[in-house]
Amino acid sequence: MLVCTLVITILSIMIPQSAFSLHKTDDVSWQLVMISSLSGCSNYHFQMVKKYTEITEKYLELYDVPNSYHESLCLTEKVFEESYNKPDDIDLLVMVYDKNKGQVELYQNDIGGFYSHRGDDWTRNHIIVICDCPNFDFSDPVWVLSHELSHFILNYKGFDLDVVEEQIHKWDEKYDFCTEFNYDESCFEQRTTIKTDYYAYDWIVMTPYEPAIQVPIFPLGNNSSILDTSFKIKMMAKVTEWWVEGKIKDSDYVSTMMIYSDEKPRSLNDNIIFPKTSSVILTESPKKDKGIPKFDDFNKNKNPSFSKFFDDSEVHNTMVLPSWFKTRAELWLSEEISDEKFNLFLNSAIGAIDCKENFEMIIKINGNPSCVKPETVEKLIERGWGMKKPKSTVQKLELKPTKNTTYYNTSFDDQKFDKNTFPYQNPESMWQYREHRTLRDSNPEFTFTSTGTDNTLSIFSTSNSKGTGLIFKTFDKSDLLNRDIKVTWTAGKEGTGRSPTKLLVYDGSYERGSDNDFPFYEPHLQGSGKLFSKLGGVKFSEKTTIFSPPLEDSQLDKVTIFIQKSDDHRSTEYFIEIRSIEIEDLGTWLFEDTVITVEQSDTFGDFGTIEATLIK
């Protein structure tokens, strides 16, 4: 009951006067108040006011949070309750209890400190309460302050509550483990120091959550700065650099990039963890309640599970981006692909996110993917906090536009997802690719990249490859009747092999993920319905090949154009570079800086999509 009274009393100070009230400045405005349990404030109290004020200011600076503060105060309990008036422009109130008050109102209720927010405006009405009373059962007060300030900063900057809470508590548990049981090099990851001028002392504080450092403070009334494209690109590049270097995990990277991709600043109401309220309380628990194992469990040799105690893959690193995305990220950082192309890659990668073993994916109501334990999935869905991601594998995902809507149907139970959640491809500009295993002893090893001359589309086979690699697109037969088709391309090889390139037209439509369309151990495709074949040679400089396929033998409404590279397995490396494909009166597909989405790899029939630039 005491805790409820405590929280209600303190939080009443923070009840918003008017939601979305304006700041006088874009700085975070805060005030620190020391509460004395005595009849007045002693020299000790005033010393602590100076100490915690300086630590708060310097810790906000570690996160690059521009801030200003009102004069710090020391007040007795009675004066605080009867006379304290919070300044109108205060965003954050930091309250420090002295030892006697903290022991009674916090520690006796198993609370070392807490952070809370009230109201709909996530930039206002924040409060932190800690106790200046070192105690064996709780973390050091300065550490607790940095812990709660981290909660505040991440929430203030718009991070989802699963990041706001889980990331900070994970580091807190690790710190307590290091200070109590076993200190090793890994402990340096969770801690840093702040040097105060008044005390000339280095205080140990929680390491800032790096993705949040570069996230800007959202100024109210004018959001143009955070929506500025060039600014967002710089921030996205920095976060991508951290991810490529392994400094942040896949899940943190995705969460951060989604913040930059939003069309408006994120607010607490966007968060599904508390979908019906915009208030939150996050508490600092005693060390004994933080999941620290018993002392006997710390011997790794006796207890192999100990090595996983702080293994992020257990809880905090459950999300996995597709492996191909790292290469695209590196190309973007080195300015080898455009911002627009990288954004398409990013959307495709987010759509292809998978979960590690023993976790299942749900899609939150804000569109973000999340990996959770299977036993919690139904609970989350029942509460309206998310929906299941289709169980089908990424390579079977087919997106088709529907009329008069910005959503795209999938083949999974008629569910709908926003085109930014899963990879969106313009059907008109999209081509498909596929490896074809033509013989029982064959293993087609082809790569499809935009690394050809002038970043043209390249189809490359290794010296161990045997089979065919194809790009293709299905058209209405009526669109190709009596039309010239022009292919501008190059072919080459390294070795003595003589496998040619081919231009092919087959009757009917073909799907990259269908083993029926590309039958194993068969030299021809689906039903051998070949209508046209033209050899392009084995090796030639860039040229334009023109052909008009005869379609009089076609018996279907659709026909499919193929460009095929064969490999005869003679220790020869082959390649094709395709610059453009033009169909008379229909359009030209330019294959420079193409977006290539890998949907299945490391098999005998890899496949994916190729997004060209279509000019009509």
C-alpha positions in Angstrom: 0.0 0.0 0.0 2.9 2.3 0.8 4.3 1.9 -2.7 0.9 2.8 -4.3 0.7 5.9 -2.1 4.3 6.8 -2.9 3.8 6.5 -6.6 0.4 8.4 -6.7 1.8 11.2 -4.6 4.9 11.7 -6.7 3.1 11.2 -10.1 0.4 13.7 -9.2 3.1 16.3 -9.6 3.5 15.2 -13.2 -0.2 15.2 -14.3 -0.1 17.1 -17.6 -1.7 20.5 -17.7 -2.3 20.2 -21.4 -1.1 17.5 -23.8 1.4 18.6 -26.4 2.2 21.9 -24.7 5.1 23.7 -26.3 8.6 23.9 -25.0 10.3 27.2 -24.6 13.3 25.7 -26.2 14.2 22.5 -27.9 16.4 21.5 -25.0 15.4 18.9 -22.4 14.4 21.0 -19.4 14.9 19.3 -16.0 15.2 19.9 -12.3 16.7 18.0 -9.4 15.2 18.0 -6.0 16.7 16.4 -2.9 14.2 15.3 -0.3 15.4 15.5 3.3 13.8 13.3 6.0 15.1 15.7 8.7 13.6 19.0 9.8 15.9 20.8 7.5 18.7 20.3 4.9 22.2 19.6 6.2 25.5 20.1 4.6 25.4 16.5 3.5 22.1 17.2 1.6 23.6 20.2 -0.2 26.7 18.2 -1.1 24.5 15.5 -2.7 22.5 18.1 -4.6 25.7 19.3 -6.3 26.9 15.7 -6.9 23.8 14.4 -8.5 23.1 17.6 -10.5 26.5 17.4 -12.2 26.2 13.7 -12.8 22.7 14.1 -14.4 24.0 16.9 -16.6 27.1 15.1 -17.8 25.2 11.8 -18.4 22.6 13.6 -20.6 25.6 14.9 -22.5 26.9 11.4 -23.1 23.7 10.8 -25.1 24.1 14.1 -27.0 20.9 15.4 -25.4 20.9 19.2 -25.4 19.6 20.2 -21.9 19.1 23.0 -19.5 18.1 22.8 -15.9 16.4 24.9 -13.2 18.2 25.5 -10.0 18.5 22.3 -8.0 16.8 22.2 -4.6 16.9 20.5 -1.2 13.5 20.4 0.4 12.1 18.7 3.5 9.3 16.2 3.0 6.8 18.7 4.4 7.9 21.6 2.3 7.9 19.5 -0.9 4.4 18.1 -0.3 2.9 21.5 0.7 4.9 24.1 -1.3 6.8 22.7 -4.2 5.5 23.9 -7.6 7.0 22.2 -10.6 8.1 24.8 -13.2 5.8 24.8 -16.3 8.6 24.0 -18.8 10.0 21.0 -16.9 10.3 17.8 -19.0 12.1 15.7 -16.4 12.0 15.9 -12.6 14.8 14.0 -10.8 14.1 13.3 -7.1 16.8 12.1 -4.8 15.7 10.7 -1.4 18.1 10.8 1.5 19.0 7.5 3.3 16.2 7.5 5.9 13.4 8.3 3.4 14.7 6.0 0.7 15.1 3.1 3.1 11.4 3.4 4.1 9.7 4.3 0.9 11.9 2.5 -1.6 14.1 -0.2 -0.3 11.6 -1.7 2.1 9.4 -2.1 -1.0 12.1 -3.7 -3.0 12.6 -0.7 -5.2 16.0 0.8 -5.7 14.6 3.6 -7.9 12.2 4.1 -10.7 11.5 6.0 -13.9 7.9 7.0 -14.8 6.1 8.9 -17.6 2.5 10.1 -17.6 0.3 11.6 -20.3 0.1 11.5 -24.1 3.0 13.8 -24.8 6.1 11.6 -24.6 8.3 14.7 -24.4 6.8 15.9 -21.1 6.0 14.7 -17.6 8.9 12.3 -16.9 10.1 11.6 -13.4 13.0 9.7 -11.9 13.3 8.8 -8.2 16.4 7.3 -6.6 17.8 7.0 -3.1 21.3 8.2 -2.0 21.6 5.2 0.3 24.2 2.6 -0.7 23.0 -0.8 0.2 24.4 -4.3 -0.4 21.1 -5.4 -1.9 20.9 -2.7 -4.5 23.2 -1.2 -7.1 25.3 2.0 -6.4 23.0 5.1 -6.4 25.0 6.7 -9.2 24.6 3.6 -11.3 20.9 3.6 -10.5 20.6 7.2 -11.6 22.3 6.4 -15.0 20.1 3.4 -15.3 16.9 5.5 -14.9 18.2 8.3 -17.1 18.8 5.7 -19.8 15.2 4.7 -19.6 14.1 8.3 -19.9 16.4 9.1 -22.8 15.4 6.1 -24.9 11.7 6.6 -24.2 12.0 10.4 -24.9 13.7 9.7 -28.2 11.0 7.4 -29.3 12.4 3.9 -28.9 9.9 1.0 -28.4 9.4 0.0 -24.8 11.0 -3.4 -25.4 14.2 -1.6 -26.1 13.7 1.0 -23.4 13.2 -1.7 -20.8 15.0 -4.8 -21.9 18.2 -3.3 -23.2 18.8 -1.3 -20.0 17.8 -4.1 -17.6 20.1 -6.5 -19.5 23.1 -4.2 -18.9 22.0 -3.7 -15.3 22.0 -7.4 -14.6 25.4 -7.8 -16.2 26.8 -4.9 -14.1 25.5 -6.4 -10.9 26.9 -9.8 -11.8 30.3 -8.2 -12.5 30.4 -6.3 -9.2 29.2 -9.2 -7.1 30.7 -12.3 -8.6 33.0 -12.3 -11.5 34.8 -9.3 -13.1 36.2 -9.9 -16.6 36.8 -7.9 -19.8 33.2 -8.3 -20.9 32.2 -6.1 -17.9 33.7 -3.0 -19.6 31.0 -3.1 -22.3 28.3 -2.2 -19.8 30.1 0.6 -17.9 31.8 3.9 -18.5 32.8 6.7 -16.2 31.9 10.4 -15.7 34.4 12.7 -14.1 32.7 15.4 -12.0 34.4 18.8 -11.4 33.1 19.3 -7.9 34.3 16.0 -6.5 37.2 15.4 -8.9 36.1 11.8 -9.0 35.3 9.3 -11.7 31.8 7.8 -11.2 30.9 4.5 -12.8 27.7 4.8 -14.9 25.9 2.7 -17.5 27.3 2.8 -21.0 24.9 4.8 -23.3 22.9 2.7 -25.8 24.8 3.6 -28.9 21.9 3.7 -31.4 20.2 6.3 -29.3 23.1 8.7 -29.3 22.6 9.7 -32.9 18.8 9.9 -32.7 17.8 13.6 -32.6 15.6 15.2 -30.0 12.2 15.8 -31.6 11.4 19.5 -31.3 7.7 20.1 -30.9 5.8 22.3 -33.4 8.5 21.9 -36.1 9.6 18.5 -37.2 11.2 19.5 -40.4 14.7 18.8 -39.1 14.1 15.2 -38.3 12.3 14.7 -41.6 15.1 16.2 -43.6 16.2 13.5 -46.0 19.9 14.3 -46.0 20.0 14.3 -42.2 18.2 11.0 -41.9 20.5 9.5 -44.5 23.5 10.5 -42.5 22.1 9.0 -39.3 21.0 5.8 -41.1 24.6 5.5 -42.5 26.1 5.8 -39.0 23.8 3.2 -37.6 24.4 0.9 -40.6 28.1 1.3 -40.0 27.7 0.2 -36.4 25.7 -2.8 -37.5 28.2 -3.9 -40.2 31.0 -3.6 -37.6 29.0 -5.8 -35.2 28.5 -3.1 -32.6 24.7 -3.5 -32.5 22.5 -6.5 -33.0 20.1 -7.2 -35.9 17.0 -6.4 -33.7 18.5 -3.1 -32.5 19.4 -2.2 -36.0 16.0 -2.9 -37.3 14.3 -0.9 -34.5 16.5 2.1 -35.0 16.2 2.1 -38.8 12.4 2.0 -38.5 12.5 5.1 -36.4 14.4 6.9 -39.2 12.0 5.5 -41.7 8.8 6.7 -40.0 7.0 9.6 -41.5 6.4 11.2 -38.1 8.1 11.0 -34.8 7.4 7.9 -32.7 5.3 8.4 -29.6 4.6 6.1 -26.7 1.1 5.5 -28.1 2.8 3.7 -31.1 4.0 1.1 -28.7 2.0 -2.2 -28.4 3.3 -3.1 -24.9 0.9 -0.7 -23.3 -1.6 0.0 -26.2 -4.3 1.4 -24.0 -2.3 3.8 -21.8 0.5 6.2 -22.3 1.9 5.9 -18.8 4.7 3.7 -17.7 6.6 2.9 -14.6 10.0 1.0 -14.8 11.6 0.1 -11.5 15.0 -0.8 -10.3 14.8 -4.2 -8.5 17.1 -5.6 -5.8 20.0 -7.7 -7.1 18.5 -10.8 -5.7 15.5 -10.4 -8.0 17.4 -9.8 -11.2 17.9 -13.4 -12.2 21.5 -13.7 -10.7 22.3 -17.5 -10.3 23.4 -18.9 -7.1 27.1 -18.8 -6.3 27.6 -22.5 -7.0 26.3 -22.0 -10.6 29.1 -19.7 -11.5 31.6 -22.5 -12.3 31.3 -22.8 -16.1 32.9 -26.3 -16.0 30.3 -27.5 -13.6 27.4 -25.8 -15.2 27.7 -25.4 -19.0 24.5 -23.3 -19.1 26.5 -20.6 -17.3 28.2 -19.7 -20.5 24.8 -18.7 -21.8 23.8 -16.7 -18.8 24.5 -13.4 -20.6 24.3 -14.9 -24.1 22.3 -12.3 -26.1 21.2 -15.0 -28.4 19.1 -16.4 -25.6 16.8 -13.4 -25.2 18.0 -10.2 -26.8 19.4 -11.2 -30.1 16.5 -13.3 -31.5 16.1 -11.5 -34.8 18.1 -12.4 -37.9 18.5 -10.3 -41.0 19.1 -12.1 -44.3 22.8 -12.7 -44.9 22.8 -11.0 -48.3 21.9 -7.6 -46.8 25.3 -7.1 -45.2 26.9 -6.9 -48.6 24.4 -4.3 -49.8 24.9 -2.3 -46.6 28.7 -2.3 -47.2 28.2 -1.2 -50.9 26.0 1.6 -49.7 28.5 2.8 -47.1 31.2 2.8 -49.8 28.8 4.8 -52.0 28.7 2.1 -54.7 24.9 2.0 -54.7 22.5 4.9 -54.4 20.4 5.9 -51.4 17.3 4.9 -53.2 18.6 1.4 -54.0 19.7 0.9 -50.4 16.3 1.9 -49.2 14.7 -0.8 -51.4 17.3 -3.3 -50.1 16.5 -2.3 -46.5 12.7 -2.8 -47.0 13.3 -6.1 -48.6 15.7 -7.2 -45.8 13.2 -6.2 -43.1 10.5 -8.1 -44.9 12.8 -11.2 -45.0 13.7 -11.1 -41.3 13.6 -14.4 -39.5 13.8 -15.5 -35.9 16.3 -17.8 -34.3 15.4 -21.3 -33.2 12.8 -21.5 -30.5 11.3 -18.1 -31.3 8.4 -17.1 -33.5 7.7 -13.9 -35.3 4.7 -11.6 -34.8 4.0 -8.4 -36.5 3.2 -5.6 -34.0 0.3 -3.3 -34.5 2.7 -0.6 -35.5 4.0 -2.8 -38.3 7.3 -3.7 -36.6 8.4 -7.4 -36.5 9.3 -9.0 -33.2 10.6 -12.4 -32.2 9.0 -13.9 -29.1 8.7 -17.3 -27.3 6.1 -19.6 -28.9 4.1 -19.8 -25.6 3.6 -16.0 -25.6 2.4 -15.6 -29.2 -1.3 -16.4 -28.5 -1.4 -14.1 -25.5 -0.1 -11.2 -27.5 -2.6 -11.8 -30.3 -5.5 -12.2 -27.8 -4.6 -8.8 -26.3 -4.6 -7.2 -29.7 -0.9 -6.4 -29.6 0.1 -8.1 -32.9 -0.6 -10.8 -35.5 1.3 -13.8 -36.7 3.6 -13.5 -39.6 2.7 -16.1 -42.2 4.5 -19.4 -41.6 5.4 -19.8 -45.3 9.0 -19.2 -46.1 10.2 -16.0 -47.6 10.9 -17.5 -51.0 7.3 -18.4 -51.5 6.1 -14.9 -50.8 4.2 -13.5 -53.8 3.1 -9.8 -53.7 0.4 -8.7 -56.1 -1.2 -5.2 -56.2 -4.9 -4.9 -55.4 -7.1 -2.2 -56.7 -7.6 1.2 -55.0 -5.4 0.4 -52.0 -1.8 0.7 -50.9 -1.8 -2.8 -49.4 -0.6 -5.9 -51.1 -2.2 -9.3 -50.9 -0.1 -12.3 -50.0 -0.9 -15.9 -50.6 -1.2 -16.6 -46.9 -4.8 -16.8 -45.6 -5.8 -13.5 -47.2 -3.9 -11.5 -44.6 -2.7 -8.0 -45.6 0.4 -6.2 -44.8 1.7 -2.7 -45.6 4.1 -2.7 -48.5 6.8 -1.3 -46.1 6.6 -4.3 -43.9 7.4 -6.9 -46.5 9.4 -6.5 -49.7 7.5 -4.6 -52.3 8.3 -5.0 -55.9 6.7 -3.2 -58.8 5.4 -6.1 -60.9 6.1 -4.3 -64.2 9.8 -3.6 -63.4 10.5 -6.9 -61.7 12.3 -9.8 -63.4 12.9 -13.2 -61.8 16.0 -15.4 -61.6 16.5 -19.1 -61.0 19.2 -21.8 -61.1 18.2 -25.0 -63.0 19.7 -28.4 -62.1 19.6 -30.1 -65.5 21.4 -33.4 -64.6 21.5 -35.6 -61.6 25.2 -35.0 -61.0 25.0 -31.2 -61.7 25.2 -28.4 -59.2 24.4 -25.0 -60.7 26.5 -22.3 -59.0 25.4 -19.0 -60.4 25.5 -15.6 -58.8 23.2 -12.7 -59.9 24.6 -9.3 -59.0 24.8 -5.7 -60.1 28.6 -5.7 -60.3 29.0 -5.8 -64.1 30.4 -3.0 -66.2 28.8 0.3 -65.2 26.9 -1.7 -62.5 25.0 -3.7 -65.1 23.3 -7.0 -64.2 25.9 -9.8 -64.0 25.2 -13.6 -64.2 28.3 -15.4 -63.2 29.0 -19.1 -62.9 31.9 -20.6 -60.9 34.4 -23.1 -62.2 32.6 -25.9 -60.3 29.2 -25.1 -61.7 27.1 -27.4 -63.9 23.6 -26.5 -65.0 22.0 -23.2 -66.1 21.2 -19.8 -64.7 18.3 -17.8 -66.1 16.6 -14.5 -65.8 13.0 -14.3 -67.1 9.8 -12.4 -67.2 6.2 -13.5 -68.1 4.1 -11.3 -70.4 0.7 -11.4 -72.0 1.1 -13.1 -75.3 -0.7 -10.2 -77.0 2.0 -7.8 -75.8 4.7 -9.7 -77.7 2.9 -10.4 -81.0 4.8 -9.0 -83.9 7.1 -7.0 -81.5 10.9 -6.6 -81.8 12.8 -7.5 -78.7 16.3 -5.9 -78.2 18.8 -7.2 -75.7 22.0 -5.2 -75.0 24.5 -7.5 -73.4 28.0 -8.9 -73.1 29.3 -12.4 -72.6 32.7 -13.8 -71.5 34.6 -16.7 -70.0 37.8 -17.7 -68.2 38.7 -21.2 -69.5 38.3 -23.5 -72.5 34.6 -24.3 -72.2 32.2 -23.7 -75.0 28.8 -23.4 -73.3 26.7 -20.7 -75.1 24.3 -18.1 -74.0 20.7 -18.3 -75.2 17.6 -16.2 -75.7 14.5 -18.3 -75.2 10.7 -17.9 -75.3 8.5 -20.5 -73.6 4.8 -20.9 -73.7 3.0 -20.1 -70.4 4.0 -18.4 -67.2 6.8 -19.4 -64.9 7.4 -18.9 -61.2 10.9 -18.8 -59.7 10.0 -20.9 -56.7 8.3 -23.7 -58.5 10.2 -27.0 -58.9 7.6 -28.0 -61.4 8.5 -25.1 -63.7 12.2 -26.0 -63.3 12.2 -29.8 -62.9 15.3 -31.4 -61.6 17.4 -33.6 -63.9 15.5 -32.3 -67.0 17.3 -30.4 -69.7 14.2 -28.4 -70.6 11.7 -26.4 -68.6 8.1 -27.1 -67.8 6.6 -29.4 -70.5 9.3 -28.5 -73.0 6.9 -25.8 -74.3 9.7 -24.0 -76.1 8.6 -21.6 -78.8 11.8 -19.9 -79.7 15.6 -20.3 -79.2 18.4 -18.1 -80.4 22.1 -18.7 -79.6 24.0 -15.6 -78.4 27.5 -17.1 -78.5 30.0 -17.9 -75.8 32.1 -14.8 -75.7 31.4 -11.4 -77.3 31.8 -7.7 -76.7 28.7 -5.6 -75.8 26.2 -5.8 -78.6 22.4 -5.5 -79.2 20.6 -8.6 -80.3 17.3 -8.1 -82.0 14.7 -10.9 -82.4 10.9 -11.2 -82.9 9.7 -14.5 -81.5 7.2 -16.5 -83.6 4.2 -17.1 -81.3 1.8 -18.9 -83.7 2.4 -22.2 -81.9 1.5 -20.8 -78.5 -1.5 -22.4 -76.9 -1.6 -20.3 -73.7 -2.4 -16.6 -72.9 1.0 -16.0 -71.4 4.5 -16.4 -72.7 7.9 -16.1 -70.9 11.1 -14.6 -72.1 14.4 -16.2 -70.8 18.0 -15.2 -71.0 20.0 -18.3 -70.2 23.6 -19.0 -69.4 24.7 -22.7 -69.5 27.8 -24.1 -67.8 29.2 -27.4 -69.1 31.4 -28.0 -66.0 34.8 -27.8 -67.8 36.6 -25.8 -65.1 35.5 -22.6 -66.9 34.0 -19.5 -65.3 31.3 -17.9 -67.5 29.5 -14.6 -67.2 26.8 -12.5 -68.9 26.4 -8.8 -68.4 23.0 -7.4 -69.3 22.5 -3.6 -69.8 19.0 -3.4 -71.1 16.0 -5.3 -72.6 13.6 -3.4 -74.8 10.3 -4.6 -76.1 8.9 -2.5 -79.0 6.1 -0.2 -77.9 6.0 -1.7 -74.4 9.1 -0.4 -72.5 12.8 -0.6 -71.8 14.2 -2.3 -68.7 17.5 -0.8 -67.7 19.7 -3.2 -65.6 22.1 -0.6 -64.1 22.1 -0.5 -60.2 19.5 -3.2 -60.1 17.9 -4.2 -56.8 18.5 -8.0 -56.4 16.6 -9.8 -53.7 17.9 -13.2 -52.7 15.0 -15.4 -51.7 16.6 -18.8 -51.7 20.3 -19.6 -51.6 22.8 -22.4 -51.1 20.6 -25.0 -52.8 20.5 -26.7 -56.2 17.8 -24.2 -57.3 18.5 -20.7 -55.9 16.1 -18.0 -56.9 15.1 -14.4 -56.3 14.0 -11.2 -58.0 15.6 -8.4 -60.0 14.2 -4.9 -59.8 15.1 -3.0 -63.0 14.4 0.5 -64.0 11.4 0.6 -66.4 11.1 3.3 -68.9 7.9 3.5 -71.0 
